[in-house]
């Protein structure tokens, strides 16, 4: 193969198609892989190489280049993972006789504890959702979104793309389609069921009017006129920031994922076991769930240092 962008694009697109077909890779995963591999492919071409001829030294030099660019360890680790996978795929398909990245170790990841919210902050966000919106329909939708997110710990992509069929019949359990097409069941709290029923009534009335005017029915719980057919992750991200302002919660603490973290941390604090939380979150490995024990430990330590009469003033200042 000649060293041109056409060959590079063909390698990447074929690999991504296989990932989607064989492993059920999500659109977001494919986009991330595609960006990382295009960057690597462009770097290879600038240095007189390509996916077919690159060796271990090329991969290692590229990782050094990424470090020099100031990329975070997590970003470099993700890029190496994508590189390893495309070379493994190429080896299995017979495009290459080796995998030049197989023995390269990644930079590791900085152990950062996820930001979370306390119960009072979550309550303020839920109250803000009930009061925020240009119309009653907006307020019902916003309330349903927030109650479901906190009650289930769903990923935001799982939440916004929920099919309306999953919400029919006042369910006690919600069927969620997770990463890789894996399904899981999560229980709904009474407030979440109440918010879901109220939104569903309003949503169906709006849908009936749309269908009456010749528009197709939506299969999503949170329909939208956009290309995806449902509320986008970006729109929900903006919404939750607006709710943070309304609820008086620091904006830098509030993202869709911090509600997921709050769900897990609050369950753990109230006695739930890690295996149950792992199942509810849809984590493939319990080691991923274990980080919440560290979050809880840190919060308990902060509480002791802030409120225990024997804690020194210096210790209390460290926690702030």
C-alpha positions as CSV (number, residue, x, y, z in Angstrom):
1,X,0.0,0.0,0.0
2,X,1.1,3.5,-0.7
3,X,1.4,6.0,2.2
4,X,-1.7,8.1,1.6
5,X,-4.8,9.2,3.5
6,X,-7.1,6.9,1.4
7,X,-5.4,3.8,2.8
8,X,-5.3,5.2,6.3
9,X,-9.1,6.0,6.1
10,X,-9.8,2.5,4.8
11,X,-8.0,0.8,7.6
12,X,-9.8,2.9,10.2
13,X,-13.3,2.6,8.7
14,X,-13.0,-1.2,8.2
15,X,-11.8,-1.6,11.8
16,X,-14.6,0.6,13.2
17,X,-17.2,-1.3,11.1
18,X,-16.0,-4.5,12.6
19,X,-16.1,-3.1,16.2
20,X,-19.7,-2.1,15.7
21,X,-20.7,-5.4,14.1
22,X,-18.8,-7.8,16.4
23,X,-18.7,-6.0,19.7
24,X,-21.6,-3.7,19.6
25,X,-19.4,-0.6,20.0
26,X,-21.5,2.5,20.6
27,X,-21.5,5.5,18.4
28,X,-19.6,7.5,21.0
29,X,-17.0,4.8,21.4
30,X,-16.5,4.6,17.6
31,X,-16.1,8.4,17.4
32,X,-13.5,8.3,20.1
33,X,-11.6,5.5,18.4
34,X,-11.9,7.2,15.0
35,X,-10.4,10.5,16.3
36,X,-7.5,8.8,18.1
37,X,-6.7,6.6,15.1
38,X,-6.9,9.5,12.6
39,X,-4.4,11.4,14.7
40,X,-2.1,8.5,14.8
41,X,-2.5,7.8,11.1
42,X,-1.7,11.4,10.3
43,X,1.4,11.4,12.5
44,X,2.6,8.2,10.7
45,X,2.2,9.7,7.3
46,X,4.1,12.9,8.3
47,X,6.9,10.6,9.4
48,X,6.9,8.4,6.3
49,X,5.0,5.4,7.6
50,X,1.5,4.0,7.7
51,X,-0.6,1.3,9.5
52,X,0.9,-1.4,7.3
53,X,4.5,-0.7,7.9
54,X,4.6,1.0,11.4
55,X,6.8,-0.7,14.0
56,X,7.0,-0.7,17.7
57,X,9.4,2.2,17.7
58,X,6.9,4.3,15.7
59,X,4.2,3.6,18.3
60,X,6.5,4.5,21.2
61,X,7.7,7.6,19.4
62,X,4.1,8.7,18.8
63,X,3.3,8.3,22.5
64,X,6.3,10.4,23.4
65,X,5.0,13.0,20.9
66,X,1.6,12.9,22.6
67,X,3.2,13.4,26.0
68,X,5.2,16.4,24.7
69,X,1.9,17.9,23.5
70,X,0.8,17.9,27.1
71,X,-1.9,15.3,26.7
72,X,-3.3,13.8,29.9
73,X,-2.3,10.3,30.9
74,X,-5.9,9.1,30.4
75,X,-5.9,10.5,26.8
76,X,-2.6,8.8,26.0
77,X,-3.8,5.5,27.5
78,X,-6.9,5.7,25.4
79,X,-5.0,6.3,22.3
80,X,-2.7,3.4,22.9
81,X,-5.7,1.2,23.5
82,X,-7.1,2.2,20.1
83,X,-3.8,1.6,18.4
84,X,-3.4,-1.9,20.0
85,X,-6.9,-2.8,19.0
86,X,-6.5,-1.8,15.3
87,X,-3.2,-3.7,15.1
88,X,-4.7,-6.8,16.7
89,X,-7.5,-6.6,14.2
90,X,-5.0,-6.2,11.4
91,X,-3.1,-9.3,12.6
92,X,-6.3,-11.4,12.9
93,X,-7.4,-10.3,9.4
94,X,-4.0,-11.2,7.9
95,X,-3.2,-7.6,7.0
96,X,-0.1,-7.8,9.1
97,X,2.1,-10.6,10.3
98,X,2.6,-9.0,13.7
99,X,1.1,-6.6,16.3
100,X,3.8,-3.9,16.9
101,X,2.0,-2.5,19.9
102,X,1.3,-5.7,21.8
103,X,4.2,-5.3,24.3
104,X,3.9,-1.6,24.8
105,X,2.7,-0.6,28.3
106,X,0.5,2.5,28.7
107,X,1.3,5.5,30.8
108,X,-1.2,4.5,33.4
109,X,-3.9,6.7,34.7
110,X,-4.0,9.3,37.4
111,X,-6.2,8.1,40.2
112,X,-8.8,10.9,40.5
113,X,-11.8,10.4,42.6
114,X,-15.0,11.4,40.8
115,X,-16.8,14.5,41.9
116,X,-20.1,13.8,43.6
117,X,-23.0,15.7,45.3
118,X,-24.4,15.4,48.7
119,X,-28.1,14.6,49.3
120,X,-29.0,18.3,50.0
121,X,-27.4,19.4,46.7
122,X,-29.3,16.7,44.8
123,X,-32.6,17.8,46.4
124,X,-31.9,21.4,45.3
125,X,-31.4,20.2,41.7
126,X,-34.6,18.2,41.8
127,X,-36.5,21.2,43.1
128,X,-35.0,23.3,40.4
129,X,-36.1,20.8,37.8
130,X,-39.7,21.1,39.1
131,X,-39.6,24.9,38.8
132,X,-37.6,25.3,35.6
133,X,-39.0,25.5,32.1
134,X,-40.9,27.7,29.7
135,X,-44.0,25.6,30.0
136,X,-45.6,23.0,32.2
137,X,-44.6,20.4,29.7
138,X,-40.9,21.5,30.0
139,X,-41.1,21.2,33.8
140,X,-42.6,17.8,33.7
141,X,-39.9,16.6,31.3
142,X,-37.1,18.2,33.3
143,X,-38.4,16.6,36.5
144,X,-38.7,13.2,34.9
145,X,-35.1,13.4,33.5
146,X,-33.6,14.3,36.8
147,X,-35.6,11.9,38.9
148,X,-34.8,9.0,36.5
149,X,-31.1,9.9,36.5
150,X,-30.8,10.0,40.2
151,X,-33.0,7.0,40.8
152,X,-31.2,4.7,38.4
153,X,-27.6,6.0,38.0
154,X,-28.0,5.7,34.2
155,X,-25.4,7.0,31.8
156,X,-26.7,10.2,30.1
157,X,-26.6,8.4,26.7
158,X,-28.8,5.7,28.2
159,X,-31.2,8.2,29.6
160,X,-31.8,10.4,26.6
161,X,-32.3,7.5,24.3
162,X,-34.7,5.5,26.4
163,X,-37.5,4.0,24.3
164,X,-41.0,4.9,25.4
165,X,-41.9,1.3,25.4
166,X,-39.7,0.8,28.5
167,X,-41.9,3.3,30.5
168,X,-45.3,1.8,29.7
169,X,-47.4,0.2,32.4
170,X,-46.1,2.1,35.5
171,X,-43.0,-0.1,35.8
172,X,-41.4,-0.9,39.1
173,X,-38.2,-1.8,37.2
174,X,-36.7,-0.1,34.1
175,X,-35.0,-2.1,31.4
176,X,-31.9,-0.2,30.3
177,X,-29.7,-0.9,27.2
178,X,-26.1,-0.3,28.2
179,X,-22.7,-0.4,26.6
180,X,-22.2,-3.2,24.1
181,X,-25.9,-3.9,23.9
182,X,-26.0,-5.3,27.4
183,X,-29.3,-5.0,29.1
184,X,-29.9,-4.5,32.9
185,X,-32.9,-3.9,35.1
186,X,-32.9,-1.1,37.7
187,X,-35.7,-0.4,40.2
188,X,-37.5,2.9,40.2
189,X,-38.1,4.9,43.3
190,X,-41.7,6.2,44.0
191,X,-40.7,9.8,43.1
192,X,-39.2,8.6,39.8
193,X,-42.3,6.5,39.0
194,X,-44.6,9.5,39.8
195,X,-42.5,11.9,37.6
196,X,-42.4,9.3,34.8
197,X,-46.2,8.8,34.8
198,X,-46.8,12.6,34.8
199,X,-44.4,13.1,31.9
200,X,-45.7,10.2,29.9
201,X,-49.3,11.5,30.0
202,X,-48.1,14.9,28.8
203,X,-45.7,13.4,26.2
204,X,-48.4,11.2,24.8
205,X,-50.9,14.1,24.5
206,X,-48.3,16.1,22.5
207,X,-47.5,13.0,20.3
208,X,-51.2,12.4,19.5
209,X,-51.5,16.0,18.2
210,X,-48.3,15.6,16.1
211,X,-49.6,12.3,14.7
212,X,-52.9,13.9,13.9
213,X,-51.1,16.5,11.8
214,X,-49.3,13.8,9.8
215,X,-46.0,13.6,11.7
216,X,-44.6,10.1,12.5
217,X,-44.8,8.7,16.0
218,X,-41.6,8.9,18.1
219,X,-40.2,5.7,19.7
220,X,-38.3,7.7,22.4
221,X,-39.4,8.7,25.9
222,X,-37.8,12.1,25.4
223,X,-38.5,12.9,21.7
224,X,-36.9,15.7,19.8
225,X,-37.1,17.1,16.3
226,X,-33.4,16.8,15.8
227,X,-31.5,14.2,13.7
228,X,-31.2,11.6,16.5
229,X,-35.0,11.8,17.2
230,X,-34.4,12.2,20.9
231,X,-33.0,14.8,23.4
232,X,-29.3,15.0,22.8
233,X,-26.6,14.6,25.4
234,X,-25.4,18.1,24.7
235,X,-28.8,19.6,25.4
236,X,-29.2,17.7,28.6
237,X,-25.7,18.9,29.7
238,X,-26.8,22.5,29.2
239,X,-30.0,21.8,31.0
240,X,-28.3,20.4,34.1
241,X,-26.0,23.4,34.2
242,X,-29.1,25.7,34.1
243,X,-30.6,23.7,37.0
244,X,-27.4,24.1,39.0
245,X,-27.7,27.9,38.7
246,X,-31.4,27.8,39.7
247,X,-30.7,25.5,42.6
248,X,-27.7,27.3,43.9
249,X,-25.3,24.4,43.4
250,X,-21.8,25.1,42.2
251,X,-21.8,24.6,38.4
252,X,-18.4,23.0,38.3
253,X,-19.7,20.2,40.5
254,X,-22.7,19.4,38.3
255,X,-22.6,17.2,35.2
256,X,-24.9,14.3,34.2
257,X,-22.1,12.0,35.4
258,X,-22.0,13.5,38.9
259,X,-25.7,12.4,39.4
260,X,-24.5,8.9,38.5
261,X,-21.7,9.2,41.0
262,X,-24.2,10.5,43.6
263,X,-26.5,7.6,43.0
264,X,-23.7,5.1,43.7
265,X,-22.1,7.0,46.6
266,X,-25.4,7.5,48.4
267,X,-26.4,3.8,47.9
268,X,-23.0,2.8,49.4
269,X,-23.4,5.2,52.3
270,X,-26.8,3.6,53.1
271,X,-25.5,0.0,53.2
272,X,-25.8,-1.3,49.6
273,X,-23.1,-3.8,48.7
274,X,-20.6,-3.3,45.8
275,X,-21.9,-6.2,43.7
276,X,-25.4,-4.8,43.7
277,X,-24.1,-1.3,42.8
278,X,-22.0,-2.8,40.0
279,X,-25.1,-4.5,38.5
280,X,-27.2,-1.3,38.8
281,X,-24.5,0.8,37.1
282,X,-23.8,-1.7,34.4
283,X,-20.0,-2.0,35.2
284,X,-18.3,-4.9,33.6
285,X,-15.8,-5.1,36.4
286,X,-16.4,-4.6,40.1
287,X,-13.0,-2.9,40.3
288,X,-14.6,0.1,38.5
289,X,-17.2,0.2,41.1
290,X,-14.7,0.1,44.0
291,X,-13.7,3.7,43.4
292,X,-16.9,4.7,45.2
293,X,-15.6,3.2,48.4
294,X,-12.7,5.7,48.2
295,X,-15.1,8.5,47.5
296,X,-17.1,7.5,50.6
297,X,-13.9,7.2,52.7
298,X,-12.8,10.7,51.7
299,X,-16.1,12.2,52.5
300,X,-16.2,10.5,55.9
301,X,-12.7,11.8,56.6
302,X,-13.7,15.3,55.7
303,X,-16.7,15.1,58.0
304,X,-14.5,14.0,60.9
305,X,-11.9,16.7,60.3
306,X,-14.5,19.3,59.9
307,X,-16.7,18.4,62.9
308,X,-14.7,16.4,65.4
309,X,-13.7,18.5,68.5
310,X,-10.2,17.1,68.5
311,X,-9.4,18.0,64.9
312,X,-6.9,20.8,64.7
313,X,-7.6,24.0,62.8
314,X,-4.8,23.2,60.4
315,X,-6.5,19.8,59.6
316,X,-9.8,21.6,59.0
317,X,-8.2,24.1,56.6
318,X,-6.7,21.2,54.6
319,X,-10.2,19.9,53.8
320,X,-11.4,23.2,52.3
